[in-house]
Amino acid sequence: MRLRTLVTAATVLLLFPLLARADDFTYNLDDNFTGFTVTGSITTNTDSGILTRSNITGYNIEVSDGSSMLNLASTDSELNVAGASLTATASGLFFNFDNANEDLLLFQSPRFGTGTDYLCYQGVNGGCDDFSGAHESIAIGDSGQIEELRSGKLEIASMPVAQTPEPESLVLMGTGLLGLVGVVRRRLA
């Protein structure tokens, strides 16, 4: 009987991390350039590897050119990720501006093709806007397009330090509950 209980408890402890669903990962944007600023957050369902559009579960980004502001949110704008330049780690989101494919990360309101109201991260041969080469750019209303030349693999958003991964805390809680069950069973026996 004790062996069976021990095996059951060990199985639950080993399978618990697989059963626990991790929360989404939220990264903070905070770029200040001569011509514009970008602040806000991007939320993903993973914190490692190459990201596609399906990995980005939400975003709320504010861009400003000094005189106009634009809010790009997942509820009222569109997102496009092309290529393999957007990657995630436990510490941040990175974009490889040196990639020679047509790589890009584009947030545009209200939909693609409007020619304005966007934030774009573009690799060497990307196609966000009419400015060629690797850059980050915005366009707000009739203010025109503003670019910032970029190169290399750069962090575009960072992970807040105090975020606790959910599966680990659930495992800790589960092992504590199993310990309490063991103490109660021993006292009752």
PAVEXVEX-941650 format. One record per residue (C-alpha): chain; y, z, x; residue number from 1; residue in three letters. Coordinates in pm, 1 decimal. Each point is the difference from the previous one (the first is absolute). Example, Ala and Ser with C-alpha at 12.3 -4.5 7.8 and 13.67 -1.06 7.14 Angstrom:
2
+------+----------+----------+----------+-----+------+
: unit :        y :        z :        x : pos : code :
+------+----------+----------+----------+-----+------+
:    A :   -450.0 :    780.0 :   1230.0 :   1 :  ALA :
:    A :    344.0 :    -66.0 :    137.0 :   2 :  SER :
+------+----------+----------+----------+-----+------+
//
This chain:
189
+------+----------+----------+----------+-----+------+
: unit :        y :        z :        x : pos : code :
+------+----------+----------+----------+-----+------+
:    A :      0.0 :      0.0 :      0.0 :   1 :  MET :
:    A :    247.3 :     89.5 :    277.2 :   2 :  ARG :
:    A :    -84.9 :   -317.0 :    192.5 :   3 :  LEU :
:    A :     68.5 :   -211.2 :   -309.0 :   4 :  ARG :
:    A :    336.1 :    172.4 :    -54.4 :   5 :  THR :
:    A :     90.0 :    -45.9 :    364.5 :   6 :  LEU :
:    A :    -89.5 :   -371.7 :    -10.6 :   7 :  VAL :
:    A :    200.4 :    -48.8 :   -322.0 :   8 :  THR :
:    A :    304.5 :    175.0 :    147.3 :   9 :  ALA :
:    A :    -22.7 :   -205.6 :    321.0 :  10 :  ALA :
:    A :    -28.1 :   -323.9 :   -200.5 :  11 :  THR :
:    A :    305.4 :     85.3 :   -209.5 :  12 :  VAL :
:    A :    200.8 :     83.3 :    313.5 :  13 :  LEU :
:    A :    -97.6 :   -327.5 :    166.1 :  14 :  LEU :
:    A :     68.0 :   -216.4 :   -306.9 :  15 :  LEU :
:    A :    320.2 :    172.4 :   -112.7 :  16 :  PHE :
:    A :    233.1 :   -197.2 :    230.6 :  17 :  PRO :
:    A :   -149.7 :   -323.7 :   -130.8 :  18 :  LEU :
:    A :     53.5 :    105.1 :   -361.3 :  19 :  LEU :
:    A :    358.1 :    119.2 :     50.6 :  20 :  ALA :
:    A :    261.2 :   -271.3 :    -53.4 :  21 :  ARG :
:    A :    283.6 :     -1.9 :    249.2 :  22 :  ALA :
:    A :    354.4 :     -2.5 :   -129.2 :  23 :  ASP :
:    A :    224.4 :   -291.1 :     76.8 :  24 :  ASP :
:    A :    199.5 :      4.2 :    323.6 :  25 :  PHE :
:    A :    379.7 :    -13.2 :    -20.0 :  26 :  THR :
:    A :    204.5 :   -130.8 :    291.6 :  27 :  TYR :
:    A :    378.7 :     39.1 :     32.9 :  28 :  ASN :
:    A :    235.4 :   -283.6 :     93.0 :  29 :  LEU :
:    A :    325.7 :     76.3 :    178.7 :  30 :  ASP :
:    A :    153.6 :   -298.9 :    184.0 :  31 :  ASP :
:    A :    366.4 :    -20.3 :     93.3 :  32 :  ASN :
:    A :    130.4 :   -325.3 :    141.2 :  33 :  PHE :
:    A :    350.9 :   -130.4 :     59.7 :  34 :  THR :
:    A :     -0.9 :   -201.9 :   -322.3 :  35 :  GLY :
:    A :   -230.8 :    193.0 :   -232.4 :  36 :  PHE :
:    A :   -211.9 :    309.7 :    -67.2 :  37 :  THR :
:    A :   -346.0 :     37.5 :   -150.1 :  38 :  VAL :
:    A :   -124.8 :    334.1 :   -139.2 :  39 :  THR :
:    A :   -277.1 :    102.3 :   -236.5 :  40 :  GLY :
:    A :   -376.9 :     14.4 :     -5.0 :  41 :  SER :
:    A :   -314.1 :   -213.2 :     -5.9 :  42 :  ILE :
:    A :   -326.1 :    142.9 :   -136.0 :  43 :  THR :
:    A :   -340.4 :   -134.1 :    106.6 :  44 :  THR :
:    A :   -361.7 :     78.0 :    -85.6 :  45 :  ASN :
:    A :   -101.2 :     10.7 :    367.5 :  46 :  THR :
:    A :    141.8 :    128.0 :    325.8 :  47 :  ASP :
:    A :   -187.2 :   -226.7 :    240.2 :  48 :  SER :
:    A :    -38.3 :   -369.3 :     72.5 :  49 :  GLY :
:    A :    154.7 :   -324.6 :   -118.6 :  50 :  ILE :
:    A :    170.6 :     22.4 :   -339.5 :  51 :  LEU :
:    A :     -4.4 :   -255.3 :   -279.2 :  52 :  THR :
:    A :    201.8 :     -3.3 :   -320.7 :  53 :  ARG :
:    A :   -277.3 :    190.2 :   -180.5 :  54 :  SER :
:    A :     30.8 :    289.4 :    249.6 :  55 :  ASN :
:    A :    362.4 :     67.9 :    -99.1 :  56 :  ILE :
:    A :    -15.8 :    209.8 :   -316.3 :  57 :  THR :
:    A :    371.2 :     64.3 :    -40.1 :  58 :  GLY :
:    A :    343.2 :    -18.1 :    160.3 :  59 :  TYR :
:    A :    354.9 :    110.2 :    -62.5 :  60 :  ASN :
:    A :    241.7 :   -151.9 :    250.1 :  61 :  ILE :
:    A :    377.7 :      0.6 :     11.9 :  62 :  GLU :
:    A :    187.5 :   -255.4 :    209.0 :  63 :  VAL :
:    A :    373.2 :     -2.7 :     62.5 :  64 :  SER :
:    A :    231.9 :   -243.3 :    175.8 :  65 :  ASP :
:    A :    291.7 :    244.6 :      6.2 :  66 :  GLY :
:    A :    157.9 :   -126.5 :   -320.6 :  67 :  SER :
:    A :   -296.5 :    -63.7 :   -231.9 :  68 :  SER :
:    A :   -324.1 :    185.5 :    -62.7 :  69 :  MET :
:    A :   -334.7 :   -125.5 :   -128.4 :  70 :  LEU :
:    A :   -297.6 :    202.1 :   -118.4 :  71 :  ASN :
:    A :   -340.8 :   -165.0 :     35.6 :  72 :  LEU :
:    A :   -268.9 :    190.4 :   -191.1 :  73 :  ALA :
:    A :   -357.6 :    -93.3 :    -78.2 :  74 :  SER :
:    A :     84.8 :     14.7 :   -372.1 :  75 :  THR :
:    A :    269.8 :   -268.6 :      3.7 :  76 :  ASP :
:    A :    -51.5 :   -224.5 :    303.1 :  77 :  SER :
:    A :   -274.3 :   -197.2 :    172.8 :  78 :  GLU :
:    A :   -177.2 :     51.5 :    330.5 :  79 :  LEU :
:    A :   -164.8 :   -253.3 :    230.0 :  80 :  ASN :
:    A :   -200.1 :     64.9 :    317.3 :  81 :  VAL :
:    A :   -115.0 :   -302.2 :    201.5 :  82 :  ALA :
:    A :   -204.5 :      5.3 :    318.8 :  83 :  GLY :
:    A :   -126.7 :    287.4 :    210.6 :  84 :  ALA :
:    A :    325.9 :    136.3 :    144.2 :  85 :  SER :
:    A :     33.1 :    303.9 :   -229.7 :  86 :  LEU :
:    A :   -214.6 :    292.1 :    118.4 :  87 :  THR :
:    A :    -28.1 :    367.9 :    -84.9 :  88 :  ALA :
:    A :    -83.0 :    304.5 :    209.9 :  89 :  THR :
:    A :      4.9 :    370.0 :    -82.4 :  90 :  ALA :
:    A :    350.4 :     15.5 :    150.0 :  91 :  SER :
:    A :    169.0 :   -314.2 :   -133.5 :  92 :  GLY :
:    A :     14.4 :   -356.7 :   -129.2 :  93 :  LEU :
:    A :     41.7 :   -270.0 :    264.2 :  94 :  PHE :
:    A :     98.2 :   -367.7 :    -13.7 :  95 :  PHE :
:    A :    -79.3 :   -239.9 :    285.4 :  96 :  ASN :
:    A :    306.4 :   -223.0 :     20.0 :  97 :  PHE :
:    A :   -153.2 :   -201.9 :    287.2 :  98 :  ASP :
:    A :   -278.7 :   -142.9 :   -216.1 :  99 :  ASN :
:    A :     30.1 :   -381.6 :     -0.8 : 100 :  ALA :
:    A :   -170.4 :    -44.6 :   -339.0 : 101 :  ASN :
:    A :    194.9 :    -10.3 :   -324.6 : 102 :  GLU :
:    A :     -7.4 :    380.6 :    -26.5 : 103 :  ASP :
:    A :    243.5 :    185.2 :   -220.5 : 104 :  LEU :
:    A :     60.3 :    307.2 :   -211.2 : 105 :  LEU :
:    A :    236.4 :    -76.9 :   -287.6 : 106 :  LEU :
:    A :    143.1 :    215.6 :   -278.7 : 107 :  PHE :
:    A :    206.3 :   -203.4 :   -249.4 : 108 :  GLN :
:    A :    164.9 :     73.3 :   -334.8 : 109 :  SER :
:    A :    -64.9 :    -96.0 :   -270.1 : 110 :  PRO :
:    A :   -253.1 :   -259.7 :    120.4 : 111 :  ARG :
:    A :    -72.1 :   -234.6 :    290.3 : 112 :  PHE :
:    A :    208.1 :   -313.1 :     38.4 : 113 :  GLY :
:    A :    331.1 :    138.2 :   -122.8 : 114 :  THR :
:    A :    150.0 :    -46.1 :    349.2 : 115 :  GLY :
:    A :    173.6 :    335.9 :     -5.8 : 116 :  THR :
:    A :    -59.6 :    373.9 :    -45.2 : 117 :  ASP :
:    A :   -268.8 :     53.2 :    261.1 : 118 :  TYR :
:    A :   -116.3 :    185.0 :    309.6 : 119 :  LEU :
:    A :   -202.5 :   -212.4 :    242.0 : 120 :  CYS :
:    A :   -201.2 :     69.1 :    314.8 : 121 :  TYR :
:    A :    -88.8 :   -334.5 :    158.1 : 122 :  GLN :
:    A :   -206.9 :    -99.1 :    300.7 : 123 :  GLY :
:    A :     85.3 :   -292.1 :    230.4 : 124 :  VAL :
:    A :    -98.7 :   -268.6 :   -252.9 : 125 :  ASN :
:    A :     27.5 :    193.8 :   -326.4 : 126 :  GLY :
:    A :    177.6 :   -140.8 :   -300.4 : 127 :  GLY :
:    A :    197.6 :    269.8 :   -180.2 : 128 :  CYS :
:    A :    336.6 :   -169.8 :     25.2 : 129 :  ASP :
:    A :    186.3 :   -282.7 :    175.1 : 130 :  ASP :
:    A :     41.9 :    191.0 :    328.2 : 131 :  PHE :
:    A :   -270.7 :   -103.1 :    244.8 : 132 :  SER :
:    A :   -162.8 :    230.0 :    251.9 : 133 :  GLY :
:    A :   -113.8 :    360.9 :     -5.7 : 134 :  ALA :
:    A :    239.5 :    221.2 :   -193.8 : 135 :  HIS :
:    A :     63.5 :    255.5 :   -269.2 : 136 :  GLU :
:    A :    245.1 :   -112.0 :   -266.5 : 137 :  SER :
:    A :    157.1 :     86.0 :   -333.2 : 138 :  ILE :
:    A :    194.5 :   -187.7 :   -264.6 : 139 :  ALA :
:    A :    187.1 :    177.1 :   -279.7 : 140 :  ILE :
:    A :    155.0 :   -205.8 :   -277.6 : 141 :  GLY :
:    A :    255.3 :   -254.7 :    122.4 : 142 :  ASP :
:    A :     75.9 :    197.0 :    318.7 : 143 :  SER :
:    A :   -217.2 :   -233.4 :    205.0 : 144 :  GLY :
:    A :   -290.2 :     57.4 :    231.1 : 145 :  GLN :
:    A :     18.3 :    246.4 :    291.0 : 146 :  ILE :
:    A :   -256.5 :    -10.0 :    281.9 : 147 :  GLU :
:    A :    -99.1 :    227.2 :    284.3 : 148 :  GLU :
:    A :   -205.2 :   -165.7 :    274.3 : 149 :  LEU :
:    A :   -322.7 :    185.7 :     75.0 : 150 :  ARG :
:    A :   -285.6 :    -34.7 :    248.9 : 151 :  SER :
:    A :   -323.5 :    177.7 :     80.3 : 152 :  GLY :
:    A :   -210.5 :    226.9 :   -214.0 : 153 :  LYS :
:    A :    250.2 :    244.4 :   -148.1 : 154 :  LEU :
:    A :    -30.2 :    300.3 :   -228.1 : 155 :  GLU :
:    A :    177.5 :    -84.8 :   -326.0 : 156 :  ILE :
:    A :    -88.8 :    323.1 :   -183.4 : 157 :  ALA :
:    A :   -123.8 :    341.8 :    110.5 : 158 :  SER :
:    A :   -233.3 :    258.0 :   -151.2 : 159 :  MET :
:    A :    157.0 :    338.2 :    -81.1 : 160 :  PRO :
:    A :   -144.9 :    267.2 :    230.2 : 161 :  VAL :
:    A :    -92.6 :    255.4 :   -266.4 : 162 :  ALA :
:    A :   -239.0 :   -218.0 :   -204.0 : 163 :  GLN :
:    A :   -351.1 :    150.0 :    -33.1 : 164 :  THR :
:    A :   -290.9 :   -238.7 :    -57.1 : 165 :  PRO :
:    A :   -158.6 :     91.8 :   -334.7 : 166 :  GLU :
:    A :   -375.5 :    -34.8 :     76.7 : 167 :  PRO :
:    A :     18.0 :    260.6 :    276.2 : 168 :  GLU :
:    A :    169.9 :    258.0 :   -220.7 : 169 :  SER :
:    A :   -253.1 :    -64.2 :   -278.9 : 170 :  LEU :
:    A :   -287.9 :     51.3 :    243.7 : 171 :  VAL :
:    A :    158.6 :    325.7 :    114.0 : 172 :  LEU :
:    A :     34.8 :    117.1 :   -360.2 : 173 :  MET :
:    A :   -359.3 :   -106.2 :    -78.4 : 174 :  GLY :
:    A :   -145.1 :    190.7 :    295.3 : 175 :  THR :
:    A :    197.1 :    308.5 :   -104.3 : 176 :  GLY :
:    A :   -137.5 :    -23.2 :   -353.7 : 177 :  LEU :
:    A :   -354.8 :    -39.7 :    132.8 : 178 :  LEU :
:    A :     50.0 :    311.0 :    212.0 : 179 :  GLY :
:    A :    118.2 :    196.0 :   -304.4 : 180 :  LEU :
:    A :   -302.9 :   -117.3 :   -199.4 : 181 :  VAL :
:    A :   -224.5 :    119.9 :    284.4 : 182 :  GLY :
:    A :    163.0 :    343.2 :      8.2 : 183 :  VAL :
:    A :    -29.1 :     40.3 :   -378.3 : 184 :  VAL :
:    A :   -367.1 :   -108.3 :      0.1 : 185 :  ARG :
:    A :    -79.9 :    242.9 :    280.6 : 186 :  ARG :
:    A :    166.9 :    292.9 :   -183.1 : 187 :  ARG :
:    A :   -183.0 :    -81.9 :   -323.8 : 188 :  LEU :
:    A :   -338.7 :    -20.5 :    173.9 : 189 :  ALA :
+------+----------+----------+----------+-----+------+
//
